[in-house]
Amino acid sequence: MIPDKTMKPNRRSALIYGLLLGLWVLVVGWQVDEHFRWQEGAKTGLRNRSHEIANTLSAVMRATSFQGGVVQRRLQPVLDELVNGYTNQLVKSSELISVALLNTNNVIVVSAGAPVDITNADVLENGEHWAADKVTFIIPIRGESNTASMLIPLPRNPTNFFAGAGIDFPRREPPPGEDRPQPPGEFNPTNGPNGPGTNDNPWLASNMPPGGPPGGPLGGPRGPRGPRDGGGRPPWLRVMDDQRFELRGLVLAMPTRTYLSNSEQDLWMRYIIVFFSGVIALGAGLNWRYVSKISELQIRLIRASELNSHLREMNLAAAGLAHETRNPLNIIRGMAQMLSKQPDLTPGVQEKSQAIVNQTDRVTAQLNEFINYSRPREVRRVRLSLASAINEVVRTLGFDIQEKKLTLESSGDPLFIEADEQLLRQVLFNLLLNAAQAAGMNGHIQIVTRKAGPAGGVLEIRDDGPGVPPENRQEIFKPYFTTNQKGTGLGLAVVQQIVLAHGWEIVCLPNEPKGALFRISHLKLRA
């Protein structure tokens, strides 16, 4: 099989296109990875911010601790401020949706803001859960000495607390002569269960032993300390111990609308980068295609120029050879004709004389075709109608077409091309003559003209003859290669020479279902 000369350029183009596609895919993968990196960085920023808030709350809890714990009524305003926003801009109001504290049983003991949902397994197992509009974190809270913080849920009215615990809360009596009114509902230590002045509370100043009240927790002369438990703690502190909760962690719910908005903007930016990288890759591919076509045209022009230079040199030798050969051939032909006209010649001599004339004519025809092939092609381009040139050549070959009863069909677009009129007719004559010789009796020849792009045209001549074998489709354009016993082997060589001189291209292809197809492409159209 004859190697295709266009195989290497096609492979090189395929390699370039594949490289450009690979680079574009690499850019797409890079942008996808960068987007995921950005998302992870934004999530890390939210995690760090939640830890900053947790550290702030831990510092507040340490500053407001009481007896190793944090009083609930002191902590609640702090949580409310975390949700509503600090005035000193430590925490912006839009950073938190809700905040809550969990005990060791994962029960919310104090909260602020929107209700907190910790039923999701991700929150308890992984410490965070990302929902559509918010993210929830659970952060451990540590108190002093890195121990777990304790929460003391004291009510706002400590009197009710101690009264509910069975302990009277002693108050200092007013000075003699001063009658201090008691607010409604406030605990009055001077009123006992039997009426005013009947209280036998040992913590009252009137019932105190000498030296003052036992412990004097809220004023008055401090006397000896009251009764304590085995550990030396007052009973009211012992009640507080019973009401303590050990805290497990801090629950923060933060909005993700800013994160989602920035993520969408980043994604659109990645889309734009991918789009423009695709445009650049496509432009580079088209540019390579145009450069390849220009290179092929330049190579064709260089080959045509080299061929013309070589033919100019051969023309000098061919002219001398033709001059020196034609005269002897004409003399031989003339003498053979005179000899054949002698009346006393035998039939054998007359037959041999006629054979000399025929062979002389054959050599002369080959010599003329050789001179025609070796002649430099000077193309004089003019605007002409391709259909008119075809019709003139068909009329010239009318006798050959009628002799074999051929059917000739011409179809396609009416094209006006730029070409040398005489050389174009010679190309059409040789191709149609070969088609007529290849087609059998009652054969069919088809001529098709069509556009190939805005400024290009194509001419095809098809026949239903035996066709050209694949191994000979390149060889038939070489000089003196022919499959016809009566052919000289220079007709298609002259055709290719004229085609190359115009900057066109000719190929031989199989015609379906049988026959040969000669296609001339890159015809330059003229309006």
KAPE-V438363 format. One record per pair of residues at least 12 apart in sequence whose C-alpha atoms are under 6 Angstrom apart, sorted by the first residue. I is the first residue (numbers start at 1). J is the second residue. D is the distance in whole Angstrom. If there is no record, write none. Layout:
BEGIN
I | J | D
I | J | D
END
This chain:
BEGIN
1 | 471 | 6
20 | 281 | 6
28 | 274 | 6
31 | 270 | 6
69 | 150 | 4
69 | 151 | 5
70 | 151 | 5
70 | 152 | 6
71 | 152 | 5
71 | 153 | 6
72 | 152 | 6
72 | 153 | 5
79 | 112 | 6
80 | 112 | 6
83 | 96 | 5
95 | 254 | 6
96 | 253 | 6
96 | 254 | 5
97 | 253 | 5
97 | 254 | 5
98 | 112 | 6
98 | 113 | 4
98 | 114 | 5
98 | 253 | 5
99 | 111 | 6
99 | 112 | 5
99 | 251 | 6
99 | 252 | 5
100 | 250 | 6
100 | 251 | 5
101 | 249 | 6
101 | 250 | 5
102 | 247 | 6
102 | 248 | 5
102 | 249 | 5
103 | 246 | 6
103 | 247 | 4
103 | 248 | 5
104 | 248 | 5
133 | 256 | 5
134 | 254 | 6
134 | 255 | 4
134 | 256 | 5
135 | 253 | 6
135 | 254 | 5
136 | 252 | 6
136 | 253 | 4
137 | 251 | 6
137 | 252 | 5
138 | 250 | 5
138 | 251 | 5
139 | 249 | 5
139 | 250 | 5
140 | 249 | 4
141 | 249 | 5
149 | 247 | 6
150 | 245 | 6
150 | 246 | 5
150 | 247 | 6
151 | 244 | 6
151 | 245 | 5
152 | 244 | 5
170 | 203 | 6
172 | 219 | 6
172 | 220 | 6
211 | 223 | 5
214 | 226 | 4
304 | 500 | 6
304 | 501 | 6
308 | 376 | 6
311 | 374 | 5
311 | 376 | 6
312 | 376 | 5
314 | 374 | 6
315 | 374 | 5
315 | 375 | 6
333 | 357 | 5
336 | 353 | 5
340 | 353 | 5
373 | 494 | 6
379 | 420 | 6
380 | 420 | 5
381 | 418 | 6
381 | 419 | 4
381 | 420 | 5
382 | 418 | 5
382 | 419 | 6
383 | 417 | 6
383 | 418 | 5
384 | 416 | 6
384 | 417 | 6
385 | 416 | 5
386 | 415 | 6
386 | 416 | 6
393 | 429 | 6
404 | 441 | 5
405 | 442 | 5
406 | 442 | 5
406 | 443 | 5
406 | 444 | 6
407 | 444 | 5
408 | 445 | 5
408 | 446 | 6
409 | 446 | 5
410 | 446 | 6
410 | 447 | 5
411 | 448 | 5
412 | 448 | 5
412 | 449 | 5
412 | 450 | 5
413 | 449 | 6
413 | 450 | 5
416 | 525 | 6
416 | 526 | 5
417 | 524 | 6
417 | 525 | 4
417 | 526 | 5
418 | 524 | 6
427 | 495 | 5
435 | 463 | 6
438 | 465 | 5
439 | 464 | 6
439 | 465 | 4
444 | 463 | 6
444 | 464 | 6
445 | 462 | 6
445 | 463 | 5
446 | 461 | 6
446 | 462 | 5
447 | 460 | 6
447 | 461 | 5
448 | 460 | 5
455 | 525 | 5
456 | 522 | 5
456 | 523 | 5
456 | 524 | 5
456 | 525 | 6
457 | 522 | 6
457 | 523 | 5
458 | 520 | 6
458 | 521 | 5
459 | 519 | 6
459 | 520 | 5
460 | 518 | 6
460 | 519 | 4
461 | 517 | 6
461 | 518 | 5
462 | 516 | 6
462 | 517 | 5
463 | 515 | 5
463 | 516 | 6
464 | 514 | 5
464 | 515 | 4
465 | 515 | 4
466 | 515 | 5
467 | 515 | 4
467 | 516 | 4
473 | 508 | 6
477 | 492 | 5
477 | 493 | 5
478 | 493 | 6
479 | 493 | 5
504 | 521 | 6
504 | 522 | 5
505 | 520 | 5
505 | 521 | 5
506 | 519 | 6
506 | 520 | 4
507 | 519 | 5
END
